Amino acid sequence: MGIEDKINNAGENAEGKIKEGTGKATGNESLEAEGKGDQVGANLKQAGEKVKDAFKD
């Protein structure tokens, strides 16, 4: 996994956590769900990059 990918995935995950927290705080279920979805997407990307790295070695 390249450093840029790690940074992007971490940023997306952090953004998702912020959206989720904001959604919870304001009672906005849509924003909360969007934040959770962003986090899941970031985690899936990280897993995909790890699989790619495993096959590179």
mmCIF file of the N, C-alpha and C atoms, coordinates in Angstrom:
data_MODEL
# 
_entry.id   MODEL 
# 
loop_
_atom_site.group_PDB 
_atom_site.id 
_atom_site.type_symbol 
_atom_site.label_atom_id 
_atom_site.label_alt_id 
_atom_site.label_comp_id 
_atom_site.label_asym_id 
_atom_site.label_entity_id 
_atom_site.label_seq_id 
_atom_site.pdbx_PDB_ins_code 
_atom_site.Cartn_x 
_atom_site.Cartn_y 
_atom_site.Cartn_z 
_atom_site.occupancy 
_atom_site.B_iso_or_equiv 
_atom_site.pdbx_formal_charge 
_atom_site.auth_seq_id 
_atom_site.auth_comp_id 
_atom_site.auth_asym_id 
_atom_site.auth_atom_id 
_atom_site.pdbx_PDB_model_num 
ATOM 1   N N  . MET A 1 1  ? 0.855   -1.162  0.000  1.00 0.00 ? 1  MET A N  1 
ATOM 2   C CA . MET A 1 1  ? 0.000   0.000   0.000  1.00 0.00 ? 1  MET A CA 1 
ATOM 3   C C  . MET A 1 1  ? 0.902   1.225   0.000  1.00 0.00 ? 1  MET A C  1 
ATOM 4   N N  . GLY A 1 2  ? 0.649   2.113   -0.937 1.00 0.00 ? 2  GLY A N  1 
ATOM 5   C CA . GLY A 1 2  ? 1.429   3.338   -1.011 1.00 0.00 ? 2  GLY A CA 1 
ATOM 6   C C  . GLY A 1 2  ? 1.054   4.300   0.099  1.00 0.00 ? 2  GLY A C  1 
ATOM 7   N N  . ILE A 1 3  ? 2.004   5.161   0.421  1.00 0.00 ? 3  ILE A N  1 
ATOM 8   C CA . ILE A 1 3  ? 1.773   6.124   1.498  1.00 0.00 ? 3  ILE A CA 1 
ATOM 9   C C  . ILE A 1 3  ? 0.617   7.055   1.158  1.00 0.00 ? 3  ILE A C  1 
ATOM 10  N N  . GLU A 1 4  ? 0.486   7.417   -0.110 1.00 0.00 ? 4  GLU A N  1 
ATOM 11  C CA . GLU A 1 4  ? -0.630  8.282   -0.506 1.00 0.00 ? 4  GLU A CA 1 
ATOM 12  C C  . GLU A 1 4  ? -1.966  7.600   -0.265 1.00 0.00 ? 4  GLU A C  1 
ATOM 13  N N  . ASP A 1 5  ? -2.045  6.306   -0.582 1.00 0.00 ? 5  ASP A N  1 
ATOM 14  C CA . ASP A 1 5  ? -3.281  5.557   -0.359 1.00 0.00 ? 5  ASP A CA 1 
ATOM 15  C C  . ASP A 1 5  ? -3.612  5.492   1.128  1.00 0.00 ? 5  ASP A C  1 
ATOM 16  N N  . LYS A 1 6  ? -2.583  5.262   1.948  1.00 0.00 ? 6  LYS A N  1 
ATOM 17  C CA . LYS A 1 6  ? -2.804  5.197   3.393  1.00 0.00 ? 6  LYS A CA 1 
ATOM 18  C C  . LYS A 1 6  ? -3.343  6.527   3.921  1.00 0.00 ? 6  LYS A C  1 
ATOM 19  N N  . ILE A 1 7  ? -2.751  7.620   3.445  1.00 0.00 ? 7  ILE A N  1 
ATOM 20  C CA . ILE A 1 7  ? -3.178  8.941   3.895  1.00 0.00 ? 7  ILE A CA 1 
ATOM 21  C C  . ILE A 1 7  ? -4.609  9.224   3.443  1.00 0.00 ? 7  ILE A C  1 
ATOM 22  N N  . ASN A 1 8  ? -4.901  8.918   2.184  1.00 0.00 ? 8  ASN A N  1 
ATOM 23  C CA . ASN A 1 8  ? -6.250  9.152   1.664  1.00 0.00 ? 8  ASN A CA 1 
ATOM 24  C C  . ASN A 1 8  ? -7.290  8.331   2.409  1.00 0.00 ? 8  ASN A C  1 
ATOM 25  N N  . ASN A 1 9  ? -6.980  7.062   2.663  1.00 0.00 ? 9  ASN A N  1 
ATOM 26  C CA . ASN A 1 9  ? -7.924  6.197   3.368  1.00 0.00 ? 9  ASN A CA 1 
ATOM 27  C C  . ASN A 1 9  ? -8.129  6.667   4.804  1.00 0.00 ? 9  ASN A C  1 
ATOM 28  N N  . ALA A 1 10 ? -7.047  7.082   5.456  1.00 0.00 ? 10 ALA A N  1 
ATOM 29  C CA . ALA A 1 10 ? -7.167  7.580   6.828  1.00 0.00 ? 10 ALA A CA 1 
ATOM 30  C C  . ALA A 1 10 ? -8.001  8.862   6.853  1.00 0.00 ? 10 ALA A C  1 
ATOM 31  N N  . GLY A 1 11 ? -7.796  9.712   5.861  1.00 0.00 ? 11 GLY A N  1 
ATOM 32  C CA . GLY A 1 11 ? -8.573  10.945  5.777  1.00 0.00 ? 11 GLY A CA 1 
ATOM 33  C C  . GLY A 1 11 ? -10.044 10.676  5.549  1.00 0.00 ? 11 GLY A C  1 
ATOM 34  N N  . GLU A 1 12 ? -10.325 9.732   4.676  1.00 0.00 ? 12 GLU A N  1 
ATOM 35  C CA . GLU A 1 12 ? -11.726 9.380   4.404  1.00 0.00 ? 12 GLU A CA 1 
ATOM 36  C C  . GLU A 1 12 ? -12.382 8.790   5.650  1.00 0.00 ? 12 GLU A C  1 
ATOM 37  N N  . ASN A 1 13 ? -11.627 7.969   6.369  1.00 0.00 ? 13 ASN A N  1 
ATOM 38  C CA . ASN A 1 13 ? -12.153 7.365   7.592  1.00 0.00 ? 13 ASN A CA 1 
ATOM 39  C C  . ASN A 1 13 ? -12.420 8.449   8.639  1.00 0.00 ? 13 ASN A C  1 
ATOM 40  N N  . ALA A 1 14 ? -11.488 9.380   8.791  1.00 0.00 ? 14 ALA A N  1 
ATOM 41  C CA . ALA A 1 14 ? -11.666 10.471  9.759  1.00 0.00 ? 14 ALA A CA 1 
ATOM 42  C C  . ALA A 1 14 ? -12.859 11.340  9.382  1.00 0.00 ? 14 ALA A C  1 
ATOM 43  N N  . GLU A 1 15 ? -12.992 11.633  8.092  1.00 0.00 ? 15 GLU A N  1 
ATOM 44  C CA . GLU A 1 15 ? -14.127 12.433  7.628  1.00 0.00 ? 15 GLU A CA 1 
ATOM 45  C C  . GLU A 1 15 ? -15.444 11.721  7.940  1.00 0.00 ? 15 GLU A C  1 
ATOM 46  N N  . GLY A 1 16 ? -15.444 10.398  7.758  1.00 0.00 ? 16 GLY A N  1 
ATOM 47  C CA . GLY A 1 16 ? -16.640 9.621   8.074  1.00 0.00 ? 16 GLY A CA 1 
ATOM 48  C C  . GLY A 1 16 ? -16.990 9.680   9.545  1.00 0.00 ? 16 GLY A C  1 
ATOM 49  N N  . LYS A 1 17 ? -15.962 9.623   10.398 1.00 0.00 ? 17 LYS A N  1 
ATOM 50  C CA . LYS A 1 17 ? -16.202 9.701   11.842 1.00 0.00 ? 17 LYS A CA 1 
ATOM 51  C C  . LYS A 1 17 ? -16.772 11.063  12.227 1.00 0.00 ? 17 LYS A C  1 
ATOM 52  N N  . ILE A 1 18 ? -16.260 12.112  11.584 1.00 0.00 ? 18 ILE A N  1 
ATOM 53  C CA . ILE A 1 18 ? -16.768 13.456  11.873 1.00 0.00 ? 18 ILE A CA 1 
ATOM 54  C C  . ILE A 1 18 ? -18.224 13.576  11.443 1.00 0.00 ? 18 ILE A C  1 
ATOM 55  N N  . LYS A 1 19 ? -18.534 13.073  10.244 1.00 0.00 ? 19 LYS A N  1 
ATOM 56  C CA . LYS A 1 19 ? -19.920 13.126  9.765  1.00 0.00 ? 19 LYS A CA 1 
ATOM 57  C C  . LYS A 1 19 ? -20.839 12.337  10.693 1.00 0.00 ? 19 LYS A C  1 
ATOM 58  N N  . GLU A 1 20 ? -20.382 11.156  11.088 1.00 0.00 ? 20 GLU A N  1 
ATOM 59  C CA . GLU A 1 20 ? -21.196 10.323  11.977 1.00 0.00 ? 20 GLU A CA 1 
ATOM 60  C C  . GLU A 1 20 ? -21.451 11.042  13.302 1.00 0.00 ? 20 GLU A C  1 
ATOM 61  N N  . GLY A 1 21 ? -20.404 11.622  13.878 1.00 0.00 ? 21 GLY A N  1 
ATOM 62  C CA . GLY A 1 21 ? -20.550 12.343  15.146 1.00 0.00 ? 21 GLY A CA 1 
ATOM 63  C C  . GLY A 1 21 ? -21.455 13.548  15.028 1.00 0.00 ? 21 GLY A C  1 
ATOM 64  N N  . THR A 1 22 ? -21.306 14.280  13.938 1.00 0.00 ? 22 THR A N  1 
ATOM 65  C CA . THR A 1 22 ? -22.158 15.449  13.713 1.00 0.00 ? 22 THR A CA 1 
ATOM 66  C C  . THR A 1 22 ? -23.610 15.023  13.541 1.00 0.00 ? 22 THR A C  1 
ATOM 67  N N  . GLY A 1 23 ? -23.806 13.935  12.800 1.00 0.00 ? 23 GLY A N  1 
ATOM 68  C CA . GLY A 1 23 ? -25.156 13.423  12.603 1.00 0.00 ? 23 GLY A CA 1 
ATOM 69  C C  . GLY A 1 23 ? -25.810 13.005  13.907 1.00 0.00 ? 23 GLY A C  1 
ATOM 70  N N  . LYS A 1 24 ? -25.031 12.342  14.773 1.00 0.00 ? 24 LYS A N  1 
ATOM 71  C CA . LYS A 1 24 ? -25.559 11.937  16.077 1.00 0.00 ? 24 LYS A CA 1 
ATOM 72  C C  . LYS A 1 24 ? -25.900 13.154  16.923 1.00 0.00 ? 24 LYS A C  1 
ATOM 73  N N  . ALA A 1 25 ? -24.996 14.128  16.922 1.00 0.00 ? 25 ALA A N  1 
ATOM 74  C CA . ALA A 1 25 ? -25.182 15.317  17.760 1.00 0.00 ? 25 ALA A CA 1 
ATOM 75  C C  . ALA A 1 25 ? -26.380 16.149  17.333 1.00 0.00 ? 25 ALA A C  1 
ATOM 76  N N  . THR A 1 26 ? -26.651 16.181  16.037 1.00 0.00 ? 26 THR A N  1 
ATOM 77  C CA . THR A 1 26 ? -27.739 17.013  15.532 1.00 0.00 ? 26 THR A CA 1 
ATOM 78  C C  . THR A 1 26 ? -29.026 16.232  15.291 1.00 0.00 ? 26 THR A C  1 
ATOM 79  N N  . GLY A 1 27 ? -28.958 14.919  15.475 1.00 0.00 ? 27 GLY A N  1 
ATOM 80  C CA . GLY A 1 27 ? -30.140 14.097  15.231 1.00 0.00 ? 27 GLY A CA 1 
ATOM 81  C C  . GLY A 1 27 ? -30.394 13.860  13.750 1.00 0.00 ? 27 GLY A C  1 
ATOM 82  N N  . ASN A 1 28 ? -29.389 14.080  12.921 1.00 0.00 ? 28 ASN A N  1 
ATOM 83  C CA . ASN A 1 28 ? -29.498 13.912  11.475 1.00 0.00 ? 28 ASN A CA 1 
ATOM 84  C C  . ASN A 1 28 ? -29.079 12.484  11.125 1.00 0.00 ? 28 ASN A C  1 
ATOM 85  N N  . GLU A 1 29 ? -30.050 11.593  11.022 1.00 0.00 ? 29 GLU A N  1 
ATOM 86  C CA . GLU A 1 29 ? -29.767 10.181  10.760 1.00 0.00 ? 29 GLU A CA 1 
ATOM 87  C C  . GLU A 1 29 ? -29.122 9.964   9.392  1.00 0.00 ? 29 GLU A C  1 
ATOM 88  N N  . SER A 1 30 ? -29.482 10.794  8.431  1.00 0.00 ? 30 SER A N  1 
ATOM 89  C CA . SER A 1 30 ? -28.921 10.676  7.093  1.00 0.00 ? 30 SER A CA 1 
ATOM 90  C C  . SER A 1 30 ? -27.417 10.962  7.106  1.00 0.00 ? 30 SER A C  1 
ATOM 91  N N  . LEU A 1 31 ? -27.010 12.019  7.791  1.00 0.00 ? 31 LEU A N  1 
ATOM 92  C CA . LEU A 1 31 ? -25.596 12.373  7.883  1.00 0.00 ? 31 LEU A CA 1 
ATOM 93  C C  . LEU A 1 31 ? -24.835 11.317  8.670  1.00 0.00 ? 31 LEU A C  1 
ATOM 94  N N  . GLU A 1 32 ? -25.445 10.807  9.721  1.00 0.00 ? 32 GLU A N  1 
ATOM 95  C CA . GLU A 1 32 ? -24.825 9.753   10.518 1.00 0.00 ? 32 GLU A CA 1 
ATOM 96  C C  . GLU A 1 32 ? -24.582 8.510   9.662  1.00 0.00 ? 32 GLU A C  1 
ATOM 97  N N  . ALA A 1 33 ? -25.571 8.113   8.878  1.00 0.00 ? 33 ALA A N  1 
ATOM 98  C CA . ALA A 1 33 ? -25.441 6.945   8.012  1.00 0.00 ? 33 ALA A CA 1 
ATOM 99  C C  . ALA A 1 33 ? -24.388 7.180   6.930  1.00 0.00 ? 33 ALA A C  1 
ATOM 100 N N  . GLU A 1 34 ? -24.354 8.391   6.393  1.00 0.00 ? 34 GLU A N  1 
ATOM 101 C CA . GLU A 1 34 ? -23.352 8.718   5.373  1.00 0.00 ? 34 GLU A CA 1 
ATOM 102 C C  . GLU A 1 34 ? -21.943 8.601   5.960  1.00 0.00 ? 34 GLU A C  1 
ATOM 103 N N  . GLY A 1 35 ? -21.766 9.057   7.180  1.00 0.00 ? 35 GLY A N  1 
ATOM 104 C CA . GLY A 1 35 ? -20.470 8.950   7.850  1.00 0.00 ? 35 GLY A CA 1 
ATOM 105 C C  . GLY A 1 35 ? -20.057 7.518   8.066  1.00 0.00 ? 35 GLY A C  1 
ATOM 106 N N  . LYS A 1 36 ? -21.003 6.691   8.487  1.00 0.00 ? 36 LYS A N  1 
ATOM 107 C CA . LYS A 1 36 ? -20.701 5.270   8.666  1.00 0.00 ? 36 LYS A CA 1 
ATOM 108 C C  . LYS A 1 36 ? -20.332 4.634   7.333  1.00 0.00 ? 36 LYS A C  1 
ATOM 109 N N  . GLY A 1 37 ? -21.029 5.025   6.276  1.00 0.00 ? 37 GLY A N  1 
ATOM 110 C CA . GLY A 1 37 ? -20.731 4.503   4.944  1.00 0.00 ? 37 GLY A CA 1 
ATOM 111 C C  . GLY A 1 37 ? -19.344 4.908   4.473  1.00 0.00 ? 37 GLY A C  1 
ATOM 112 N N  . ASP A 1 38 ? -18.952 6.132   4.750  1.00 0.00 ? 38 ASP A N  1 
ATOM 113 C CA . ASP A 1 38 ? -17.607 6.592   4.389  1.00 0.00 ? 38 ASP A CA 1 
ATOM 114 C C  . ASP A 1 38 ? -16.543 5.761   5.104  1.00 0.00 ? 38 ASP A C  1 
ATOM 115 N N  . GLN A 1 39 ? -16.796 5.457   6.359  1.00 0.00 ? 39 GLN A N  1 
ATOM 116 C CA . GLN A 1 39 ? -15.838 4.660   7.125  1.00 0.00 ? 39 GLN A CA 1 
ATOM 117 C C  . GLN A 1 39 ? -15.725 3.247   6.560  1.00 0.00 ? 39 GLN A C  1 
ATOM 118 N N  . VAL A 1 40 ? -16.845 2.663   6.205  1.00 0.00 ? 40 VAL A N  1 
ATOM 119 C CA . VAL A 1 40 ? -16.833 1.322   5.624  1.00 0.00 ? 40 VAL A CA 1 
ATOM 120 C C  . VAL A 1 40 ? -16.076 1.333   4.302  1.00 0.00 ? 40 VAL A C  1 
ATOM 121 N N  . GLY A 1 41 ? -16.319 2.350   3.490  1.00 0.00 ? 41 GLY A N  1 
ATOM 122 C CA . GLY A 1 41 ? -15.621 2.465   2.207  1.00 0.00 ? 41 GLY A CA 1 
ATOM 123 C C  . GLY A 1 41 ? -14.121 2.567   2.394  1.00 0.00 ? 41 GLY A C  1 
ATOM 124 N N  . ALA A 1 42 ? -13.693 3.368   3.353  1.00 0.00 ? 42 ALA A N  1 
ATOM 125 C CA . ALA A 1 42 ? -12.261 3.521   3.624  1.00 0.00 ? 42 ALA A CA 1 
ATOM 126 C C  . ALA A 1 42 ? -11.665 2.199   4.088  1.00 0.00 ? 42 ALA A C  1 
ATOM 127 N N  . ASN A 1 43 ? -12.375 1.481   4.929  1.00 0.00 ? 43 ASN A N  1 
ATOM 128 C CA . ASN A 1 43 ? -11.879 0.193   5.417  1.00 0.00 ? 43 ASN A CA 1 
ATOM 129 C C  . ASN A 1 43 ? -11.782 -0.829  4.285  1.00 0.00 ? 43 ASN A C  1 
ATOM 130 N N  . LEU A 1 44 ? -12.741 -0.822  3.380  1.00 0.00 ? 44 LEU A N  1 
ATOM 131 C CA . LEU A 1 44 ? -12.688 -1.735  2.242  1.00 0.00 ? 44 LEU A CA 1 
ATOM 132 C C  . LEU A 1 44 ? -11.515 -1.410  1.322  1.00 0.00 ? 44 LEU A C  1 
ATOM 133 N N  . LYS A 1 45 ? -11.262 -0.133  1.121  1.00 0.00 ? 45 LYS A N  1 
ATOM 134 C CA . LYS A 1 45 ? -10.116 0.267   0.294  1.00 0.00 ? 45 LYS A CA 1 
ATOM 135 C C  . LYS A 1 45 ? -8.814  -0.186  0.930  1.00 0.00 ? 45 LYS A C  1 
ATOM 136 N N  . GLN A 1 46 ? -8.707  -0.038  2.253  1.00 0.00 ? 46 GLN A N  1 
ATOM 137 C CA . GLN A 1 46 ? -7.504  -0.473  2.954  1.00 0.00 ? 46 GLN A CA 1 
ATOM 138 C C  . GLN A 1 46 ? -7.314  -1.983  2.803  1.00 0.00 ? 46 GLN A C  1 
ATOM 139 N N  . ALA A 1 47 ? -8.387  -2.733  2.920  1.00 0.00 ? 47 ALA A N  1 
ATOM 140 C CA . ALA A 1 47 ? -8.307  -4.184  2.780  1.00 0.00 ? 47 ALA A CA 1 
ATOM 141 C C  . ALA A 1 47 ? -7.884  -4.556  1.364  1.00 0.00 ? 47 ALA A C  1 
ATOM 142 N N  . GLY A 1 48 ? -8.426  -3.870  0.367  1.00 0.00 ? 48 GLY A N  1 
ATOM 143 C CA . GLY A 1 48 ? -8.058  -4.133  -1.022 1.00 0.00 ? 48 GLY A CA 1 
ATOM 144 C C  . GLY A 1 48 ? -6.597  -3.840  -1.277 1.00 0.00 ? 48 GLY A C  1 
ATOM 145 N N  . GLU A 1 49 ? -6.086  -2.779  -0.705 1.00 0.00 ? 49 GLU A N  1 
ATOM 146 C CA . GLU A 1 49 ? -4.674  -2.434  -0.873 1.00 0.00 ? 49 GLU A CA 1 
ATOM 147 C C  . GLU A 1 49 ? -3.783  -3.479  -0.208 1.00 0.00 ? 49 GLU A C  1 
ATOM 148 N N  . LYS A 1 50 ? -4.206  -3.998  0.922  1.00 0.00 ? 50 LYS A N  1 
ATOM 149 C CA . LYS A 1 50 ? -3.426  -5.035  1.604  1.00 0.00 ? 50 LYS A CA 1 
ATOM 150 C C  . LYS A 1 50 ? -3.372  -6.309  0.769  1.00 0.00 ? 50 LYS A C  1 
ATOM 151 N N  . VAL A 1 51 ? -4.478  -6.644  0.120  1.00 0.00 ? 51 VAL A N  1 
ATOM 152 C CA . VAL A 1 51 ? -4.495  -7.819  -0.747 1.00 0.00 ? 51 VAL A CA 1 
ATOM 153 C C  . VAL A 1 51 ? -3.537  -7.608  -1.919 1.00 0.00 ? 51 VAL A C  1 
ATOM 154 N N  . LYS A 1 52 ? -3.575  -6.419  -2.512 1.00 0.00 ? 52 LYS A N  1 
ATOM 155 C CA . LYS A 1 52 ? -2.640  -6.115  -3.618 1.00 0.00 ? 52 LYS A CA 1 
ATOM 156 C C  . LYS A 1 52 ? -1.200  -6.271  -3.151 1.00 0.00 ? 52 LYS A C  1 
ATOM 157 N N  . ASP A 1 53 ? -0.905  -5.736  -1.976 1.00 0.00 ? 53 ASP A N  1 
ATOM 158 C CA . ASP A 1 53 ? 0.467   -5.816  -1.439 1.00 0.00 ? 53 ASP A CA 1 
ATOM 159 C C  . ASP A 1 53 ? 0.886   -7.261  -1.204 1.00 0.00 ? 53 ASP A C  1 
ATOM 160 N N  . ALA A 1 54 ? -0.045  -8.088  -0.758 1.00 0.00 ? 54 ALA A N  1 
ATOM 161 C CA . ALA A 1 54 ? 0.277   -9.489  -0.511 1.00 0.00 ? 54 ALA A CA 1 
ATOM 162 C C  . ALA A 1 54 ? 0.689   -10.199 -1.789 1.00 0.00 ? 54 ALA A C  1 
ATOM 163 N N  . PHE A 1 55 ? 0.062   -9.843  -2.907 1.00 0.00 ? 55 PHE A N  1 
ATOM 164 C CA . PHE A 1 55 ? 0.397   -10.490 -4.175 1.00 0.00 ? 55 PHE A CA 1 
ATOM 165 C C  . PHE A 1 55 ? 1.636   -9.902  -4.828 1.00 0.00 ? 55 PHE A C  1 
ATOM 166 N N  . LYS A 1 56 ? 2.052   -8.709  -4.413 1.00 0.00 ? 56 LYS A N  1 
ATOM 167 C CA . LYS A 1 56 ? 3.262   -8.094  -4.962 1.00 0.00 ? 56 LYS A CA 1 
ATOM 168 C C  . LYS A 1 56 ? 4.514   -8.797  -4.436 1.00 0.00 ? 56 LYS A C  1 
ATOM 169 N N  . ASP A 1 57 ? 4.450   -9.288  -3.213 1.00 0.00 ? 57 ASP A N  1 
ATOM 170 C CA . ASP A 1 57 ? 5.632   -9.904  -2.579 1.00 0.00 ? 57 ASP A CA 1 
ATOM 171 C C  . ASP A 1 57 ? 5.946   -11.239 -3.135 1.00 0.00 ? 57 ASP A C  1 
# 
